[in-house]
C-alpha cells in the first residue's frame, strides 16, 4: 500500500531528515497558461534533496514540455490528484472549487491567493486547516512585495496594450489611436496609482505616444515618476475632484491601486463611469482584489470585455497568463527562493526566521492570519506570530 502524503515537519530550525514532496498541478483557470515552476526550479529543489512531481502537460502553455521537467529531475504524474498528493503545492493562481477536494490538514499551498476577494476559498482553506502562503502578501521590511512585482510589471505593460486594442471601433471603442498622428489629438490615458503597475503602464503609454496622467497619494512617488518620465507625464494628487476631472475626459483609464492583502478602494463610481464618453475603456488591474472601479467584475480570457454605460470594461484577473512564456519565468525567478526556504526548514521554522515569509501566510491551521483578509470577510483573526507559537 502506498503511504499517504507526509505533513511538513516543523520541529526546530534544521533541515529535514527526509525529502519534502512538492507538487506542481496544471492550472485550471480559464486560459491560464502559466505554470508554478520551471525546470530550473525543479533542478534547484531536487539538488537540495527534495522530490518534485509535475502534472502531465502543466508546462505546455509556457512552452515547457514534460521531458524538460524529467531532465531536471522531476517525476511526471498523470492527474491533478497525484500532483496535489504532496507536502507542498506550488501554483500560480488561486485554487478553484473543483480543487477544494484536494485540501487537507497541514498541506502547504503556495500561490497567488487574493483572498480578500475570495470568501468561499478563504473559508474552505480554514475549514480544511490548509497552510496557505500568498505570493502577493510576502512583504519585505521596506514595504515592497517581491513576488507581486514581476506580475505587476507584466500586467501594467499589458494594460495599455489591451486598452489600446479595446479602443478600436470594431471592439466597441471610440476609435482613438493612442499615439494619434500629425494633426490629430493623442489619446488620453489616466492611471490610478503610481506603483509598479502604474509605472509600467506609463512606460508603454508614453512609448505609444499617449497623453499620460498618473494620480497617486504619495508626493515622494509622484516626484520619482516625474524624475523618471519628465514632461512626458502629468502627476496629480489622487482626491475625488482630480479623479473625477481626469477620468471624465479620459479615453483609457487604468486601475492600478493596491493595498496589500486588502480589498481595493473604489475610486471610480458608476456615476462617474456614466459620465465618460461612449467607447472609452477601463482596464482594472486591481480586479483580483475586488477592483478600484465600481462597475468592474472579473472576466476571463474567453470573454474579457463587457460594456457599462457604453464604456468598455476589460477586467481579466489573470491577465499575465496570456503572455505565459514571459510571465512564468518572471514569476518563478522570485518564488523559488521562498519555496526553497519552506522545503528546507518547514513552514513554521522558515517563517520564524523570515518576517517577509511570515507576512505571506494568510491561513494557518484553521485561522486567518492576514488581518485585511479577516476584516474583508468578518472572520476571526489571529496574528501569525501567535499562530506559530
Secondary structure per residue as TSV (DSSP state, phi and psi in degrees):
chain	resnum	aa	ss	phi	psi
A	1	X	-	360.0	133.6
A	2	X	-	-76.2	129.2
A	3	X	-	-67.5	151.9
A	4	X	-	-71.5	171.1
A	5	X	-	-64.1	144.4
A	6	X	-	-80.6	149.9
A	7	X	-	-86.9	135.9
A	8	X	-	-57.7	126.8
A	9	X	-	-80.3	135.1
A	10	X	-	-121.2	9.4
A	11	X	S	-71.8	130.0
A	12	X	S	71.3	-173.1
A	13	X	S	-113.9	4.7
A	14	X	S	-84.4	-179.9
A	15	X	-	-77.5	164.1
A	16	X	-	-72.8	153.6
A	17	X	S	-86.0	-7.6
A	18	X	S	-136.3	169.6
A	19	X	-	-73.9	149.5
A	20	X	-	-99.5	137.7
A	21	X	E	-99.0	122.7
A	22	X	E	-112.6	126.3
A	23	X	E	-105.1	139.9
A	24	X	E	-123.9	94.3
A	25	X	-	-80.9	162.8
A	26	X	-	-72.6	138.1
A	27	X	-	-69.1	144.6
A	28	X	-	-112.9	-8.2
A	29	X	S	-65.9	149.4
A	30	X	T	-54.8	123.0
A	31	X	T	51.3	38.6
A	32	X	-	-92.4	107.3
A	33	X	-	-98.5	-4.5
A	34	X	-	-75.0	168.4
A	35	X	-	-138.9	152.4
A	36	X	S	-73.9	-12.7
A	37	X	-	-154.5	143.6
A	38	X	-	-95.1	166.2
A	39	X	H	-56.8	-31.9
A	40	X	H	-62.4	-40.5
A	41	X	H	-65.9	-40.6
A	42	X	H	-57.6	-47.9
A	43	X	H	-59.3	-41.3
A	44	X	H	-65.0	-45.1
A	45	X	H	-70.7	-39.8
A	46	X	H	-64.4	-39.3
A	47	X	H	-62.7	-23.5
A	48	X	T	-88.2	4.3
A	49	X	T	96.5	7.6
A	50	X	-	-95.8	168.6
A	51	X	E	-111.7	134.3
A	52	X	E	-123.7	128.7
A	53	X	E	-118.9	136.7
A	54	X	E	-124.3	130.5
A	55	X	E	-64.7	138.6
A	56	X	T	-54.6	129.9
A	57	X	T	81.1	2.1
A	58	X	T	-60.2	-32.2
A	59	X	T	-96.0	1.0
A	60	X	G	-55.7	-43.8
A	61	X	G	-65.5	-21.2
A	62	X	G	-100.5	9.4
A	63	X	T	77.6	22.2
A	64	X	-	-111.7	112.4
A	65	X	-	-79.9	156.0
A	66	X	H	-54.1	-38.0
A	67	X	H	-62.5	-28.9
A	68	X	H	-67.2	-37.4
A	69	X	H	-67.8	-41.8
A	70	X	H	-62.0	-42.7
A	71	X	H	-62.2	-28.9
A	72	X	H	-83.6	-10.1
A	73	X	T	114.5	3.6
A	74	X	-	-85.9	162.1
A	75	X	E	-105.4	138.0
A	76	X	E	-92.0	128.6
A	77	X	E	-113.1	152.9
A	78	X	S	-78.1	-19.4
A	79	X	S	-150.5	172.9
A	80	X	H	-63.6	-40.1
A	81	X	H	-57.2	-38.7
A	82	X	H	-69.3	-36.7
A	83	X	H	-70.9	-34.0
A	84	X	H	-78.9	-14.8
A	85	X	S	-81.7	60.1
A	86	X	S	-134.0	172.1
A	87	X	S	-74.6	-38.1
A	88	X	E	-136.6	137.8
A	89	X	E	-113.0	128.4
A	90	X	E	-108.1	124.1
A	91	X	-	-129.5	-171.4
A	92	X	S	-111.5	-54.4
A	93	X	S	-106.1	167.9
A	94	X	-	-62.5	147.3
A	95	X	-	-61.2	140.9
A	96	X	-	-98.3	163.1
A	97	X	G	-47.3	-40.7
A	98	X	G	-62.3	-17.8
A	99	X	G	-91.9	-9.8
A	100	X	G	-60.1	-29.0
A	101	X	G	-64.8	-16.0
A	102	X	G	-87.0	-9.4
A	103	X	-	-68.3	146.0
A	104	X	-	-160.6	161.2
A	105	X	T	-59.7	132.5
A	106	X	T	87.0	-12.0
A	107	X	-	-65.0	133.7
A	108	X	E	-97.0	121.2
A	109	X	E	-110.9	121.5
A	110	X	E	-121.3	105.7
A	111	X	E	-169.0	177.4
A	112	X	-	-72.1	133.2
A	113	X	-	-120.7	-44.8
A	114	X	-	49.8	52.3
A	115	X	G	-68.6	-20.8
A	116	X	G	-60.3	-24.0
A	117	X	G	-105.1	11.3
A	118	X	-	-132.4	75.2
A	119	X	H	-63.8	-40.3
A	120	X	H	-65.8	-46.1
A	121	X	H	-61.1	-42.7
A	122	X	H	-58.6	-45.7
A	123	X	H	-67.9	-36.6
A	124	X	H	-65.3	-42.8
A	125	X	H	-61.1	-39.9
A	126	X	H	-70.8	-43.8
A	127	X	H	-61.5	-36.0
A	128	X	T	-93.0	2.5
A	129	X	T	56.9	43.7
A	130	X	-	-80.9	141.2
A	131	X	E	-94.0	98.9
A	132	X	E	-100.3	120.4
A	133	X	E	-110.4	118.0
A	134	X	E	-96.7	123.8
A	135	X	G	-51.6	-42.2
A	136	X	G	-74.5	-10.7
A	137	X	G	-112.6	4.1
A	138	X	-	-67.3	117.6
A	139	X	-	-133.1	127.7
A	140	X	-	-77.0	163.6
A	141	X	T	-56.7	-28.4
A	142	X	T	-83.0	4.9
A	143	X	S	92.4	-7.3
A	144	X	-	-75.8	156.2
A	145	X	-	-117.9	88.3
A	146	X	H	-63.9	-28.6
A	147	X	H	-89.8	-17.4
A	148	X	H	-85.2	-29.3
A	149	X	H	-54.0	-50.1
A	150	X	H	-61.6	-39.1
A	151	X	H	-75.6	-27.2
A	152	X	H	-67.3	-37.1
A	153	X	H	-63.2	-45.5
A	154	X	H	-64.4	-47.9
A	155	X	H	-63.6	-39.3
A	156	X	H	-61.5	-44.2
A	157	X	H	-68.7	-39.6
A	158	X	H	-68.3	-31.9
A	159	X	H	-57.4	-41.4
A	160	X	H	-72.3	-39.5
A	161	X	H	-59.9	-50.2
A	162	X	H	-72.9	-33.6
A	163	X	H	-63.7	-40.7
A	164	X	H	-62.6	-38.6
A	165	X	H	-67.3	-42.3
A	166	X	H	-65.7	-22.5
A	167	X	T	-73.3	-12.3
A	168	X	S	-67.3	141.3
A	169	X	G	-58.2	-39.7
A	170	X	G	-67.7	-14.8
A	171	X	G	-104.3	12.5
A	172	X	T	98.4	-4.6
A	173	X	S	-80.9	177.3
A	174	X	-	-81.8	-6.5
A	175	X	-	85.3	38.0
A	176	X	-	-106.9	131.9
A	177	X	-	-89.4	123.4
A	178	X	T	-55.2	-42.3
A	179	X	T	-83.1	-10.2
A	180	X	-	59.0	-171.0
A	181	X	-	-141.5	173.9
A	182	X	T	-54.0	130.9
A	183	X	T	87.6	2.0
A	184	X	S	-126.5	161.8
A	185	X	-	-78.5	151.6
A	186	X	-	-81.4	155.8
A	187	X	-	-67.0	146.6
A	188	X	E	-101.4	117.1
A	189	X	E	-111.1	125.9
A	190	X	E	-114.0	125.6
A	191	X	E	-115.0	119.5
A	192	X	E	-93.1	100.2
A	193	X	-	113.0	127.1
A	194	X	-	-108.4	25.5
A	195	X	S	-79.0	-148.9
A	196	X	H	-62.5	-46.7
A	197	X	H	-61.1	-49.1
A	198	X	H	-62.2	-42.3
A	199	X	H	-64.5	-41.5
A	200	X	H	-70.6	-36.0
A	201	X	H	-62.5	-41.6
A	202	X	H	-63.3	-38.9
A	203	X	H	-55.8	-46.8
A	204	X	H	-73.8	-41.3
A	205	X	H	-62.8	-42.0
A	206	X	H	-64.9	-42.0
A	207	X	H	-61.3	-29.2
A	208	X	T	-85.2	-3.9
A	209	X	T	90.0	14.7
A	210	X	-	-77.6	164.3
A	211	X	E	-90.4	118.6
A	212	X	E	-117.8	130.7
A	213	X	E	-123.9	130.3
A	214	X	E	-115.8	130.1
A	215	X	E	-109.6	134.9
A	216	X	E	-153.5	168.5
A	217	X	S	-106.2	-4.8
A	218	X	-	-104.8	114.9
A	219	X	H	-61.4	-38.6
A	220	X	H	-62.3	-42.0
A	221	X	H	-66.5	-41.1
A	222	X	H	-65.5	-37.2
A	223	X	H	-63.2	-41.0
A	224	X	H	-61.7	-45.0
A	225	X	H	-62.7	-37.8
A	226	X	H	-70.2	-34.2
A	227	X	H	-63.8	-39.3
A	228	X	H	-74.3	-47.4
A	229	X	H	-100.2	-11.3
A	230	X	G	60.1	-140.0
A	231	X	G	-77.9	4.9
A	232	X	G	-74.0	-15.1
A	233	X	E	-130.5	164.2
A	234	X	E	-118.4	133.2
A	235	X	E	-110.7	141.0
A	236	X	E	-135.8	147.0
A	237	X	E	-67.7	135.5
A	238	X	-	-82.3	97.4
A	239	X	-	-132.0	165.8
A	240	X	H	-53.7	-40.0
A	241	X	H	-62.8	-50.7
A	242	X	H	-66.3	-37.6
A	243	X	H	-61.0	-47.4
A	244	X	H	-63.0	-44.7
A	245	X	H	-64.8	-41.2
A	246	X	H	-80.2	-42.0
A	247	X	H	-65.7	-38.7
A	248	X	H	-57.6	-34.8
A	249	X	T	-104.7	6.4
A	250	X	-	-78.2	150.1
A	251	X	S	-88.2	-37.9
A	252	X	E	-134.9	124.9
A	253	X	E	-113.5	128.7
A	254	X	E	-114.9	119.6
A	255	X	E	-85.5	116.2
A	256	X	-	-134.0	39.5
A	257	X	-	-96.2	137.2
A	258	X	-	-140.5	129.9
A	259	X	-	-119.9	111.6
A	260	X	T	-48.5	121.9
A	261	X	T	79.3	-12.0
A	262	X	S	-106.2	164.6
A	263	X	-	-65.7	136.6
A	264	X	-	-67.5	140.9
A	265	X	-	-69.9	144.7
A	266	X	-	-84.7	102.4
A	267	X	-	-91.5	-26.8
A	268	X	B	-116.2	117.3
A	269	X	-	-84.4	164.1
A	270	X	H	-62.4	-36.2
A	271	X	H	-59.0	-42.5
A	272	X	H	-67.2	-39.7
A	273	X	H	-59.4	-39.7
A	274	X	H	-65.6	-19.0
A	275	X	T	-92.0	-5.8
A	276	X	S	-74.7	156.8
A	277	X	-	-65.7	142.9
A	278	X	T	-59.6	138.4
A	279	X	T	88.8	-1.5
A	280	X	-	-70.3	168.6
A	281	X	E	-131.9	140.1
A	282	X	E	-122.0	136.3
A	283	X	E	-123.2	111.1
A	284	X	E	-101.8	98.0
A	285	X	G	-69.5	-20.6
A	286	X	G	-84.0	10.0
A	287	X	G	-62.9	-28.6
A	288	X	G	-73.2	-8.3
A	289	X	G	-113.4	25.7
A	290	X	T	99.2	-17.1
A	291	X	-	85.3	147.0
A	292	X	S	-104.9	4.6
A	293	X	B	-117.3	123.1
A	294	X	T	-58.0	-31.3
A	295	X	T	-88.2	4.7
A	296	X	-	-87.2	142.0
A	297	X	-	-142.3	150.9
A	298	X	-	-62.2	136.2
A	299	X	B	-119.4	-166.3
A	300	X	-	-143.0	175.6
A	301	X	S	-69.6	-20.0
A	302	X	S	-75.4	-37.9
A	303	X	S	-134.1	76.5
A	304	X	-	-78.2	-20.4
A	305	X	E	-126.7	159.2
A	306	X	E	-155.5	168.5
A	307	X	E	-116.0	141.3
A	308	X	E	-132.8	123.7
A	309	X	T	54.4	33.9
A	310	X	T	78.8	3.2
A	311	X	E	-99.6	130.0
A	312	X	E	-78.3	129.7
A	313	X	E	-112.9	126.7
A	314	X	E	-115.2	114.6
A	315	X	-	-138.9	57.6
A	316	X	B	-90.6	115.8
A	317	X	T	-65.1	-33.4
A	318	X	T	-104.9	47.5
A	319	X	G	-50.3	-46.0
A	320	X	G	-62.9	-15.4
A	321	X	G	-62.9	-20.4
A	322	X	G	-74.0	-20.1
A	323	X	G	-120.4	63.1
A	324	X	H	-64.7	-34.9
A	325	X	H	-64.9	-39.5
A	326	X	H	-70.5	-47.4
A	327	X	H	-67.9	-42.3
A	328	X	H	-60.4	-46.2
A	329	X	H	-69.8	-40.2
A	330	X	H	-61.3	-40.7
A	331	X	H	-71.7	-52.0
A	332	X	H	-71.7	-17.0
A	333	X	H	-61.5	-27.5
A	334	X	H	-102.2	-32.5
A	335	X	H	-73.2	-25.6
A	336	X	H	-65.2	-31.1
A	337	X	H	-58.7	-47.2
A	338	X	H	-77.8	-29.8
A	339	X	H	-60.7	-41.2
A	340	X	H	-62.8	-42.9
A	341	X	H	-63.4	-43.7
A	342	X	H	-64.9	-44.6
A	343	X	H	-66.0	-42.1
A	344	X	H	-71.0	-38.0
A	345	X	H	-114.9	-13.3
A	346	X	-	87.4	151.2
A	347	X	H	-62.8	-42.1
A	348	X	H	-63.2	-52.7
A	349	X	H	-64.1	-39.5
A	350	X	H	-65.2	-40.6
A	351	X	H	-70.9	-35.4
A	352	X	H	-63.8	-31.6
A	353	X	H	-88.1	-13.9
A	354	X	-	-138.9	104.3
A	355	X	H	-64.0	-31.6
A	356	X	H	-63.6	-44.3
A	357	X	H	-65.4	-41.8
A	358	X	H	-57.2	-37.8
A	359	X	H	-65.1	-20.0
A	360	X	H	-81.9	-13.5
A	361	X	E	-78.6	114.8
A	362	X	E	-97.2	-34.3
A	363	X	E	-135.2	144.7
A	364	X	E	-148.8	114.9
A	365	X	T	49.8	43.0
A	366	X	T	97.6	-1.9
A	367	X	E	-124.7	154.9
A	368	X	E	-85.0	126.4
A	369	X	-	-114.8	13.1
A	370	X	-	-117.8	111.8
A	371	X	H	-58.9	-44.0
A	372	X	H	-60.4	-34.2
A	373	X	H	-68.0	-45.8
A	374	X	H	-59.6	-41.7
A	375	X	H	-66.0	-39.3
A	376	X	H	-62.8	-33.0
A	377	X	H	-113.7	10.6
A	378	X	T	53.5	45.5
A	379	X	-	-108.1	154.7
A	380	X	-	-60.8	144.0
A	381	X	B	-119.3	140.2
A	382	X	-	-133.4	127.5
A	383	X	-	-58.7	141.1
A	384	X	H	-62.6	-32.3
A	385	X	H	-60.1	-38.3
A	386	X	H	-75.0	-38.5
A	387	X	H	-64.8	-30.0
A	388	X	T	-82.7	-9.7
A	389	X	-	-66.9	360.0
